[in-house]
Amino acid sequence: MKQWKATLWVSALLFASGLFAGEKITISPEEAIKLIGKPGVVFVCGDSETAYEGGHIRGAREMYAHHLHHADIMGNLHCEPLYQCPEHAEHYISSKGIKNSDTIIAYDNWRGPNATGVYSFFKSFGHEKVYVLDGGQDGIKALDPNQKKYDALKMEARKLKRAARKAKKAGDMAKAKALKAKVKTIKKKMKALEPALLVQRGKEPKWHHTHYKITHPRPEMLATSEEVYRAVEDIRKNGDKSKYVIIDTRSMTEIIGERKMDNVARGGHIPGSKFIEWKKVTDFDRKKSFRKPEELKKMFESYGVTPDKTIYAYCQVGAGRGSEIVTALEILGYKNVKVYSGAWDTWGNNMNLPIHR
């Protein structure tokens, strides 16, 4: 009965936020903090296992975005354009204790690519309630009163440690000893606060295996290599008048082929691509996953990325920097946008596909 009431409360909060209506892609830290630990709400960390262990939202699952893309040694997706074959994805999601009815809140530190990778992964398998935490884990930490106390104690302990070292160097052993005793007391206070923190350290526990089922995958949300190749041909023929836009979201060293990642045979980029690095989408000043809509709109239009075009974005593996750009376009209301899920991992290894350096 208590769980049913809690679930009903969560549903009411999500409805009030406009989340059930499908009107929003993102959720703010102020909204998300109220949902931590609530039944039917699962936070999913898109950052690496190491980052997760260094700090994760209480109860969160770890699903590193870079590892959601399953390809063979030649970079080919087994069930293109889906990131994973449905039966594999079902087992993987079930191992995280996630149910079909759960609301997924995908997050990373705050920058966005790994959170949107998780978002794109779940949406492509037809999961209904998936949102990106705009502001990420850092946004939650900034709102947690216990975290503020903890951080203040940590800063005080650091100052006392420095003072103790200085006293020891000066030969004042009594003062150094007294300062160390104060540090020890502060550390006890910090230890007592740790269980109450909303962002916890530690390894991911084993979750109760559920029976997640993928009944309506949405491969149409993702682009195949064939689709992107047709776009390349159209751009070659029609230039800026083409109905297609291909966006390379990687760094310039990757685009020019100077840097190669994973087991990709060739460096370079897909011919006709526009170079819009994912960082142009993230708001580094406000520590948000996305810049303000008016800023995003102006930026994309300056590159000729307009709503009338069919747009494909890619990076190394699709789920990450490519999904960051596509999610930003979806926030602006663009309809014909897809992540090229095979990304450079597939394209660069296929000797039949053209590249530019």
N, C-alpha and C positions, 0 to 999 in steps of 0.2 A: 504493500500500500504506500509506504514511504517513497519507494523508488518510483512508483507510478506518478505520485504527486511531484516529485523532483523533475521527472521527465516532462510533465505537463508545464512546469514552471519554465524549463529551458525552452520548450516550444513557444511559449508565450513571449519570452524575451527575444527569440530569433524572429518571430513574426513582427514584433514591434519594431525591430531593427530593419525590417524589409528584406530579411535574408531568405525566408521561405518563399517570398514572392518572386525570386529569381532576378530581382532588380539590382542586386549587389554582387560584386565579385570579391571585394575586399571586406575585411572586418577590422575595426580599430582596436588598439590595445585596451581602450576604455570599455569596449563591448566585450572583448575576449576574456578579460580578467575575471568577469563575473561567471564565466562558463568553465573555469578550471576545476576539474574534479566532478563535474556534473554528469549524471548518467546520460548516455547517448551522445556525448560530445567527446571526440578524440582529437587531440593535438598531435600532429605528425611533423617531426623535425626532418627537413630536407638536407641538413648539413651532414658532414661525415661522421663516422662512428667516434673518431677522436674528439671532434667538436662536441658531439652529444655527451660524451663522458665528462668533458670539461664544464658542462652546464646545459641543462635542458628544462623545459617547462614541466612541472610536476605531472607525472603520468603519461608523458609524451612517448610516442613510438618513434623509432629511428628508421628512416627510409631515405638513404642518401640518393639524391636526385641523379647523380652521375651513374649510379649502378642500376637505375630503373630501366635503362636501355639495354636490352639483351641482344647481342649480335654475335655471329660466329667469327672465326679468325680473320675472315675477309671483310668483316664489317657489315655483313648482310643480316638484317632483322629476320628472324625466323617466321614471323607472321606480319610482314610489312603491310600497312604502316604502323601497326600497333607496337608499342614499346616492348611488350612481352606477349607470348601466346596466352590466350585466356586461361587455359588450365594451369599454366605456371603462375600467372598473376593471382588466380584464385587461392592457390596454396600459399603463396607469399603473403598476401593480404590477411588470410586466415591465421597465419603464424604470428601476426601482430595483434591478434585478438580483436580485429575490426569486424563489425557487422554491416550488412547492407543498409540498415536503418540509421546508422550513425551519421552524425554531422562531423565532417572532417574540417579541421582548421590547420592548413598547411603553413609552416613558418620556417624561417632560417634566422640568421643573426638579425638582419633587417634589410639587407641589400636587395633581396628579391629573387634572383635566379633559381636558387635551390627550392624555395617555397613554391614558385610557379612551376617548377619541374614536377613536384608532387601533385600540384593542382591539375596540371595537364594530364598526368598519368591517370588519376582517378576519373576525371571528366571523360577521358577517351574510353574508359570501360563502363561508362553510363552511370557512375555514381551521382546521385542527385544533389546532395547537399555538401558542397566543397567550397571553401573560401580561403583566401590568402590573408594572413595576418600582416597588415600594412604597418610596419614598424617593428615587426618580428619580436624575438626574444628580448632584445634590449628595451623595447617599448613596455613589456611587462615588468621588467626589472625596475624601470624608472617609476612605475606606479606602486610598487610593493613597499609599504612602510617598513616592514622588517628588513628588506634589502637595504634601505637607506640607513637604518641603524647598524646593520652588519658592515656596510661599506665605511661608515664613520669610525667604527671600532677598528676596522682593518687599517685605515689611514692613521689612526692614533697609534696603533701598534708599530707601524712602520717608523713613525717619528721617534718613538721611544727606543726602538732598536738602533736607529742611527745615533741617538744621543748616548746610548749605552756603549756603542763602539767608540764614540768620540771620548767618552769618559775613561774607557779602558786604555785607549791610546795615550791619554794624558796621565795615566798612572793612578787615577782616582777609582780604585777597585770597589770601594764601598758604594759610591754613587752608581757605578756600573751594575753592581749586584742588585741595588734597590730598583733601578730601572728595569732590569730583567724580570724582577718579581712582578712589577706592574704589567709587563707584557704578558706574563703567564696568566695573570688575573683577567686581562682583556681577552685572551684566547679562550678562556673558559666561558666567558660571556658570548663570544662568537659561536662556540660549539653549541651552546644552549639555544641559540637562535636558528641554527642550520635547519632543524626539522620543519620550522615554520616558513622557510623561504619558498617562494613560488618557482624559483629556478634552482634546481638541485644538481649536484654533481653525482657521478657514478655510472656504472655500466647499465645497459638496458636489461631489465629482468625478462624472464621467460613469461610470455603471455598465454592465457588459456586459448587454445586453438579453436577458432570458430569455423563455420562452414559457409564462408563467403561465396556467393554465386554471381557470375557475370552472365546475365541473360540478354542484355541489349548493349553490346559494345558499340562504340561510335567511331569506327575507322575513318569516317568522312571528316572528322575533326583534324586528322593528320594527313600530311601529303606523302605520296609515294615518289620514288625516284623518277618514275615515268611521267608523273604530273609535272615535276620540276623540270624535267628535260623538255617537255612541250613548252613550258614557259621560257626556257632558254632560247629555243628556236624562234618563238614569237618575238622575244626581245631583240634577237639578232635581225629579224626581218623589219620590225616596226619601231625599234628604238624607244624613245620616250612616249610614243603614241601606243605602245603595247598595252594590252589590258592586264598585263601581269607585272608584279614587282617581286623580286627576290632580294631578301635582306640577309646579309652576312653580319652576324652580331658579335663576331670574335675580335680579338686584338689585331692590330696591324701586322705584328710579327707572324701571326698565323695566316692572315690573309695573303701576304706576299710570299708565303711558303718558307720563311726563314726558320720558323719553329714548327716542328711536327710533334703531335701527341699520340699516345697509344701505339697501335700497330698499323697506322695508316701509311700506305706505300708512298703517297705523293703529297706534297705540300702545295698550297695555292688556294684558289677560290672558284666558285661556280661562275662561269662567264655571265656577264650582264648584271651581276649582283650590285646592290647599293650597300655601301659600308656604313652601318649604323651600329656602333658598338653598344652593348647592353647598358653601359654606364651612362649613356645619354638619357636613359629612362629613369634610373634610380635618382632619388633626391638625397644627395650626400649632405646637403646643408641641414635638412630637417631630420635626417636619419629615417627616411621613409622608403619603402620599396618602390614607390612611384612618385614622380613629380606631379604637380597640380595639372588637372586635365587641360586647362588652357595652354599651359607650357608644352605639354605633350603634343597637343594638336598643332601648335605652331611649328614645333620641331619636325614632326613627321611630314607636314605639308611642304616644308622647306626642301625636303628630299624627294618630293613628288609622290609621296605615299598618301594617296587619297582614297576615300571610301568606295569609289567606283572601280577600283582595281581589285584583282585577285592577288592576294599577298601570301608569300611563303617566306618563313624566317627559319634560319638554321644556325647552328654553332658546331661544336664537335660531336655532341651526341643528342641534340634536340631538346632533351629535358634539362633545362637550365637557362642558358643565355638566350637560346631561341624562344623558349616558352616565356621568358620575361618580356621580350618585344611583343609577342603575340597577345599576351595577357593585357599589356598596356593598350594595344589597339582595340581589344575587346571592351576595355573600360571606356574607351571613347565611342563605342557603339559600332565599330567596323564589323561587318558581317562576313566578308569573304577573306578570312585570315586562317592560316594553318601553320602548325609547326611541321617542318620537314624532319620527321622523327629519325630517319636514317642518318641525316646530317652529313658532316664531312667524313665521319667514320665509314659510311657506306660509299659516298660519292668518290672520295679520294682513293679508295681501293678498287673501284671498278674501272679497269683500263679502257672500257668502251665508252666511258662518259668524258666529255671535254672538261678541261680545267684551264684557268689562267693563273699566271704568277705575276 
